[in-house]
Amino acid sequence: MLLPQPLPTRFPPLHSTNPFLHHHHHHPISHRPLSPAITTAASTRTSLYSTHLHLTTDEDENDIASLKNRRYDFTPLLDFLSTAAAPSDSTSPSPPSSLDPTELSLVESYRSVPAPLWHSLLKNLSSSNNSSIQTAYSLVTWLQRHNLCFSFELLYSILIHALGRSEKLYEAFLLSQKQALTPFTYNALIGACARNDDLEKALNLMQRMRRDGYQSDFVNYSLVIQSLTRRKEIDSGMLEKLYEDIESDNIELDAQLLNDIIVGFAKAGDADKAMYFLAVIQGNGLSAKTATTVAVISVLGDTGRTHEAEAVFEELKDGGLKPRARAYNALLKAYVKAGSLRDAESIVSDMERCGLSPDEQTYSLLIDAYANEGRWESARIVLKEMQDNKVQPNSYVFSRILAGYRDRGEWQRSFQVLKEMKECGVQPDRHFYNVMIDALGKYNCLDHAMATFERMRSEGIQPDNVTWNTLIDCHSKLGHHMKAEELFEEMRESGCLPCTMTYNIMIHSFGEQARWEEVKDLFGKMQSQGLLPNVVTYTTLVDIYGQSGRFGEAIECLEDMKSKGLKPSSTMYNALINAYAQRGMSDKAVHAFRVMRADGLKPSILVLNSLINAFGEDSRVADAFSVLQFMKETDLKPDVVTYTTLMKALIRVEKFDQVPSVYEEMILSGCTPDRKARAMLRSALQYMKQTLRS
């Protein structure tokens, strides 16, 4: 079995301070080496079974090259094995007591075949069709029965390895049960699981292997991390655990494994850890792959660390590598997210100066940048340029333009965008229709939203959870609860299973109608389907129970949430405090506020405004103003709602003469008075005038 040679950049394990306790690595520019100098001895040290399974030495290659001059015709043996009875399920085939002349002749003919050629033959058979795989297994059994090849566990490992590469994981597991698992077969099976993205099985096998006193090799750690990064959502905690296992097993970190770790943390959204391991590579004189650098730039841009993304991009160029479109797009995405339109235009110009043509993603991001600034004509010019350069716009580009119109309240343009899209020869996809339904639903155009929904289905596009949730939610919010319930039933009948968000929407809808038995029934059905309530679920329950004065149930939900290990959010406490405020229960509101602080949550402006409202409803004006003072002392900027609520509290206790001073303070603080604030000021002034006249 010919396998890749060992990488020349291997170095000893890094015994440095735990990187997960450090969060101060912001620039990968000046780093000290984090491991000793790489030595020749260390660069070649691997586990015995890693060497046999994954690597082929120069000496082995020379032997194989010389063997090519010898002729071995395996056709008679393969014909014999394909017509012979299926191999026994015995875990250790015993030598036969007697042989028929044909088999005896075959044994003698192949007795001098070197092991590497058996390995090569086995690999070729394993990567072919199912009948060849059966022949490959028969070959292993035949060789073992006649003692014609050493290291039979290696033969089984080669077969498992090849089955994994051919996406025949089930067959690989069946084969692994024929023999006791050894380091060879463990590693082959772990690699097969990782390559086939069966991450749970791979991790379980690694744990079993460790319990049996063996350790996995660096290749499998790379394969497992690569499998993890192929998931839509990556658990940073799982990556941390894998790195801890690598350190505890004294696994050598080679360049490939380090690159995989960096990409893993980058895709998990953990910029600090990605930057740390980028420093590890640089500190040891190694080079990060371009794809790795692009992943780091992307995560820095996503987390708002644009300057660091620029620094990494410049390092890529300074290292002598010519950035490709993906690298430019990663930095462009960072600029778009940060709202830096000028920088976005500049990076596209730089890209073109370097001889790189903008691709579909480049144009899409630039259109995003213009759409975010409300520059629709510029976005249209980019779209025209895109077509002139023979870059076909996709549905996503039009979805972004449509989303921009939606956010500006120009829902009428939805049909114009749809028309232009079809004129460009682009067919709307599910995402486009979901955005369009959302835009129409937000502005109370439910008939148009339903018509769009029917058009979507008539074009053969099946609605997904987002489609159904959007429709149900917009009907529920506009008070069309019966239609929302009908859509919910239709969703289930269509075979689209409701998700947690669907149940959250329906729980809120039933709560608005005070249908408390249905609320409990929905909550139970949700859990029976294996859907775990999330923070939004409990916040919804606390809100609907609180607004209806069912404070006992609201508190029960809060306690149930905590008992399940979920941390309450500020939004949840705001819902509870606001519910108390509506009924003038200021003492209860203060108690909820204290519990919130005890849970380690910082009060938001929304929470404090609700507390001011509670004091105002209870005619405790001095306490209401003490909340304003608390805001100022904790550097929380009061907003227009804060001042309006204080004005309402003063009017409630007929302290009209103090209202103008609050209004003036609101203007001086930089808040623009809204219609409600101006109305309260007029009411106070009119009352003061009437008082003076009388």
N, C-alpha and C positions, 0 to 999 in steps of 0.2 A: 504493500500500500504506500504509494508515493505521496508524501505530505509536505507542507511548506517547511523550509529551513527555519531555524531559530532566528529571531530578530537580533540584530547586532547592537541594539540599544537597551539591553536589559541591565538593571542595576539593583543593588540590594534593597531590602524593605526599608521604608522610611520610618524611623523611630523618632518622630517629632512630636511636639505638643499637639494635643487634640485640636484639629482645625475647627471643630464645631463650637469651640468656646471663644473663637476670635471672629470679630465682625469689623475689623478695621482695615481690611485689604481692599482699597478702592482703586488702585492703579497698578497694573502689572508691569510698571516700568523699572523700578529698582527693587530687586529681590535678592536675598542671600540664598545660596544653595541650601536645600533642606535635607540633603542626604550626603553621605561621604562620597568621595570620588569613586567613579565606577572602575572596578578592577576586572581584570580578565577572568579571574576565578569566579567572581560573582556573576559575570555576564553569561556564564555557561551553566550555572547551577540550576537544576530543575529537579522535580521529583522523578523517580525512575519510571513510573507509569506514564507521566506526561511525555517523557522522551520517546517512549515506544509508541504511544498512540498518536501524538500530534506532530512529532518531528522526525526528520530523516537526516542523518549526518552526511558529511561529504564522503566518508568512507563507504557508507551504504550506497550512495549514488554511483560511486565508481564501480562497486560490485554489480549493481543492476545494469550499468552500462556494458560491462564485460559479458554479462549473462545474455545480452541481446544477440550475441554471436552464436549462442547455442540454440538448437531447435527443439522445442517441446510441443508436441501436438496433443492438446488436451481434449480433442474431439471425441476419441473413443471413451475417455473417462466420463465426459459430460453426457454422452449418449447412454452410457451404462447407468449413471446416477438418475437420469430423467426417466428411465424405464424401470428402475429398481423400486422396491417397496419404500414407502415413506419412512424416514428415520424414526427410530424408537424414541419415546419420551423419557427414557432413562437419562438421568443427569450425568452419568459417567459410563458411556458405552464400553462394554468389555470386549476384549479381543475374541474373535470367532474361534470356535473349536475346530472348524474345518472350512476350507474355501473351495468353491467350484473353480475349475481351470481358468475360466474367463477372468474372474476377479483376481485370482492368484497372478495371472499374467499382468494385469493392470498394476497390482501392487509392486511387482518387480520392475515394471517399466518406469514407474514414477518415483522409485525409492531415492534417486539421486537429485530430484528437483529441489533447488534451494528454497528456503522459507520465503524470501522476498517475492519470488514468483508466485507462490501460493497466495501470498497477501494480495498481489496485484490481480490475480485471477478472481479471487474472492470479492474484491472491490468492484470489478467490472460486472460480475454476476449480480451483485447486490443492488447496483444502480440501474439495472434493466427492469424488465417487466416482472409480473408476479411469479410466472413459472420459473424465471431465472433465479428469483430470490429463493424459491423452494429448492432449486438445484444447489444454490449457494449453501443453504443450511445442510443439505445432504452431503455436500462436499466437506463441511466442517466435521460432521459426524463420522464420515468415512475416514478422513485423515486421523481423527482422534482414535478410531477403532484400530487402525493399523500403525499407529505411532509414526506417521510419516512427516510430521511437522511439530516443532517444539512450541511451547507457550500457547496452549489451546485457549486460555482465557483471552489472549490477545486476538486470536481468530474470532472469537465471539464478539469482542469489542469492535473489531473492524466491521463485522457484519451489522452490529447495532448502529455504529457510526454511519455506515452507508445507508441504512434504512432511514435514519433520522434525516439525512440530507435529501433523501427521496420523498420526504413527507409521509413516511410510512411508520408513524409513531406507534400505532397499535401493534403492528408486527414486531417492532423493536421491543416493546414491553413483553409480548408473548415470549420472545426469544430469551429475554433476560431472566425469565422464570425457569429456564432449563438448567441454569447453573447457579451456584451460590454467587452472590455479588462480590466482586473483588474490586480493588482500586481501578483496574482497567475497565471493567464493565460499568462501574459506577460513573466514571468520567464520561464514557461513551453515551450512557443513558441520559446523564445530565445535559450533555451537549445536544443530544437529539431533542430533548424536551425544550431547551432554550431556543433552538433553531425553529421549532414548530410553535413557538410562543405559548407553550403550556408552562407558564412561569410557576404556578403553584406546585406542579409536580417536580419541577427542577429544584425549587427551594426545599421541598420536603426530602428529596433525595440527598441534597447537600447536608441536611440535618442528620439523616440516617447515617450517611457516610462518616460524619464527624463522631456520632455515637459509637460507630464501629471501630473508631481509632484511626481513621484515614482522613486525609484532607484533600479537598478538590484542588485542581490546578488553575493557573492564571488564565488559561484559555477559556475555561468554563465560566470563570467570573466575568470575563469580557462578554461571552455569549449571553449570560444571564442579564447583565446590565443593558446590552443591546436589545434584548427582548423587552425589558422594562421600558426602555425609551421609545419602543414602537407603540406603546399604549397611548390612548388619548389623554389619560390623566396619569401622571407619575407621582408616586408617593415618595417625597423627599426622605421621610423617616425610614423607608425600606432601603433606600440607597445608603443612608448612614449606617444601618445595621450591616449591610453587605461590606461596607468599608471596615467596620469593626471586626468582622469575620476575617477579612483579608489580613488585617494587622495581627489578629490573634493566631492565625495560621502561618504567620511569617511568609506570606506569599509575596514574591518579588513583583514590584510594580514596573512593568515594561511600558514602552511608549503607547502601545495600543490600548492597554488597560487604563492608563491615565487619560487618554483621549476619550475613552468610553465613559469614564467617571465624570469628566467635565461636561460632556454632552448630556449625560443623565441629569446632573444637578441643574444645568441650564434649562433643560426642557421641563424640569420640575418647578421652575421659577425661583430657584435659590441662587441668586446672583453672587452672594458672598462666598459660598462654597465652590461655585464654578470658578470664581476669581482666585480662590486659594489654590486650587489644583492647577490652574493655569500658571500660577507662580511656581508650583512644584516642578512642572515641565521646564519652564524657563530657567529655574535655578539649577537644574541638572544638565543644562546645555542641550536639551532636546527641543524639537520643534513641534508645535501643535499643528494638527491638520487644519487645512483651510475650512473644512466643514465644522470643526470644533470651534475655531475662532468666530465663524458666522453665528454659531449657537450662542456664544458668549455675548456677542454684540446684540443679538436679539433679546436676550434676557435682561441685559442692561437697559436697552431701550424700553422694554415692557415695564420695567420698574422705575422709569423716570430718571435713570442715571445716564443722561445723554452725553455728558462730558467724558465719562469713562468709556462709553461706547466709541466715541471719537478717538480716544487714546488707543484703544485696542485696534481700531481700524487703521490708524496711522502706523502702529507697530507691525501690522500685517504687511503694509507697503514697504516700511523700512527694512523688513526682513528679506527683501528681495523677491517677494511673491507678488505677482500681479493679481489684484483683486478681480474676481469675476462678478457677474451680475448679481449673484446671490449675496455677496458681501455688501455691495452697494445698496441692494434692496433692504438688507438688515438695518443699515444705518439710516436709510431713507424712512423706514418704518418708525425708527426712534424719533426722527425729526417730526414726522406727521403726528405721532402720539403726543409729543411735547408742544404741538401747535406752532412749530418754527417753520413757517412757510418759506421764508427767504433761504434758510439752510436747506430745505427740501429741494427748492429749485436749483440751488448751487450744486448739490451733490449729483443731481441728474445731469447738469451741464458738465461737471467733472467727469462723469461716467462717459459721456459722449466724446469729450476731448481725448479720453484714453482709448478710443476706438471701439467702445462697447455700445451696442445698440440696446436701447431700453426694451425690456420684454413685457409680457402681459402684466406681471406683478408690479413692475416699475410704473407703468401707466395707471394701473389701478390705485396704487398708493398716492400718486400725484393727484389723481382725481379726488381721492379722499381728502387730501390736504386743501384743495380748492373748495370742496364741498363744506368742509369744516369752517372755512372762512366766509361761506356764503357767496363765493365768487363763481356763480353758475356758468357765466359765459366763458370764463377761463377753463372750467371743467369740460365744457362742450368743445372748446378748441383742442384740448388734449385728446378728447375722444376722436375728433376728426383727424388729428395727427396720427393717432393710433391706427386708424383705418388706412390712411395714406401710406403708412409704413408696412402695410400688409400684416399687421398684428391684429388678429381677430379678437374683438372684445368679448368677454364672456358674460354670463348672466350676473356674476358678482358685481361687475363694474356698474351695471344699471341698477342693481340692488342698492349700492352705496349712494348713487344719485337720488334714487327714490327715498332712501332713509333720510337724506339731507332735507328734501322737500317736506317729509313727514315731520321732522324735528322743528322746522320753521312754520308749521301749520298750513303749508300749501298742499293739502291733500288732493286738490283738484288736478294737480299736475301728474298724478299717478297714471292716468289714462294716456297722457301725452308721452310719458316715459315708456309705457308699454308699446305704444305705436312706433316710436323711434327704434325701440329695441327690435321689433319684428322687421322693420325696414332694413335694419343692419343684418338681417338673417340670423339673429340670435333668438333661440327659443327660451321662453321663461322657464326656470326650474322651480323646485319646491321652495327654495330660500327666497326667491324673488316674490313669489305669490304670498309667502308668509309675511314679508315686509309690507306688501301692498294691503293685505287683510288687516294688519296691525294699524297701518296709517288710516284706513277707512274707519276701522272700529274706534280709534281714539277720538275721532271727530264726529261721532254719532251718525255715521253713514252706514248703518247696519244692513240696509237693503243692498247697497253696493258691495259691502263686505261679503254677504252671502252669495251674491251673483258671481263675485270673483272666486269664491270657494267652489261653486258649481262649475265654472269655466275650467278651473284647475283640474277637477275630477274628470271632466269631459275630455281633457287632453291626455288622460291616462296617468296623471301624476297623483300618486296616493298621498293623502294627508298624513302627516306625522304628529307626534305629540305636541310640537310647537304650534302646528296649524289648529288642532282642536283646542288646545289651551287658550290660544289667542281669541278664537271665536267665543268660547265659553266665558272667558274673562270679560270681554267687552260687553257681552249681553248682561252679565251679572252686575257689572259696575253701573250700567245705565238702568238698572232696576228691572230688567226683563228676566226675572228669575225662572219662570216656567220654561222659556225658550232655552235658557242655559241648561236646565235639567234635561230637556229633550235632546240637546246636543251631546250631553254627557252620556245618555243612554245610547244614542246613535254611535258615539265613539266606541263604546264597548262592543256593540253589535257588529261593528265593522272589523273587529279583530285587533284594533289598536288598543293596547293595554294602557289604562290610565297610569300616570306616574305620580310621584309625590306632589308635584306642582298642581296637577289636575285635582287631586284630593284637597289640597290647600284652598284652591279657588272655590270648590263646591262646599267645603266646610264654612267658608266665609259667606257664601250665598245663603246657605241654610241658617246661619247665625243671624244674618240680616232679617230673615223672615221669622226668627224666634222659633225655629223648628228644632228644638233641642234634642229630641229623641233621634231624629235623622242625623244630627251632628255626631252623636255618640255612635250611631250605627256606621256612619262613614269612617269614623276614626278606627273602629274595630275592623271593618273590611280592609282598610288600608294596611293594617298590620298583618291580617291573615294572608294577604297576598305577598308578604315578605318585604313590604315597603316600610322603611323605618321613618317615623316622624322626625323632621328636622327642626331647626330653630324657627323657620318661617311658620311651620305647622303650629308650634306652641305659641308663637307670637300672635297668630291669627286667633287661636282659641282664647288666649288671655284678652285680646281686644274685644272679641264678640261677647264674651262673658262679662267683661268689665263694663262695656257700653250698656248692657242690659241690667246692670246692677247685681249680677250673679257673681259676687266677689269671692264666695267660697269656692266655686268651680275654678275661677281664675287662679286663685292661690294654689289649688290642687294641681293644676296644670304646671304651674311654676315649679312646685316641689317635685312632681313626676319627672319633669325635664332634668332637674338637677340630679335626681337619683339615677338617671340613665347616662350620666356623664356628659351631658350637653351643657354648655355654658350660656346662660341667658345673655341676651344682647341689650344694648341701650334702648333699641326700638321697642323691645318687649316691656321694659320698665316704663318707657314713655307712654305706652298704651295703657298700662295699669294706673299710672299717676294721673293721666288725662281722664280716665274713667272716674277716678275718685274726685277729680276737680269738677267734673260736670255735675256732680251731686253735692258739691260744697263740703266734701269730707277731707278737709285739709290735714287733719291729724293722720289719717290713713295714708294720704299722699306723702307726708313727711316720713312716715315709717317705711314706705316703699322706697323712698329716696335713700334712706339710711341703709336698707338691705342691699340696694344697688351698689352703694359705695363699699359695703362690706364684701361684696362679691368681686371687688377689684375693678369695677367699671368706672371710667371717667364720665361724669355727666356731660351730655351734649346740650347744645342750645335748645333743641326740641324738648328735652326732659326739663330743663330749667324754666322754659316758657310755660310748660304744663304746670310746674310747681307754682309759678307766679299766678297762673289762672286759678289754681286751687285756693290760694290765699285770697285772691280777689273775690271769688265766689263766696268765700266764708267771711268777707268783710275784714280781713286781716291785712290792711294796707301796709302797715309798718313791716310786716314779715315779707310782703311782696317786694318792697323796695330793698330789703336785706338780701334778697336773691339777686337783684340787680347789682348790688355792691359785691356780692360773691363772684359774679361774672367778671367784673372789672379786676378783682384781685387775682383771679386765676387766668387772666389773659384771654377770656372768651368774649368775643365781640358781640354785643347785643344787636339783634336785627330789628326790622320793622315790626315783627310780631311781638317782640319783647316790649317795645314802647307802647304799641297799641293796646296790649293786654294791661299794662300799667295804667294807661289812660282810662280804660274800661273800669278798672278797680276803683279809681278815684271818683268816677262818675257814679258808681254804685253807692258810695258812701257820701255823695253830694259834696265832694271837695273840688268843685268846678274850677276854683281859682288856681289850682295847682296844675291843671291840665295843660295850659299854654306853655309852662316851663318845661314839662316833659316833652311836648312837641318840639320846642326849640332845641332841647338837648339831642333829640333824635336827628334833627337836621345837622347840628354841629358835629355829630359823631360820624356823619357820612351816609346815613340811611335816607333813602328817598321815601317820603310818606306815600302810602297807597291810598286808595279811595276810602277805605274804612277808617284810616287814621284822620284824614281830612274831615270825614263826616263826624267823628267824635269831637274834634276840635270845634267844629261849627255848633254842635249841640251844646258844648260847655259854654261857648261864647254867648249863644242865644239865651241860655239860662241866666248867665251873669247879667246880661242886659235887662232881662225881665226883673231880676232881683233889684237892680239899681232903680228901675222905673217905679217899682212898688215902694 
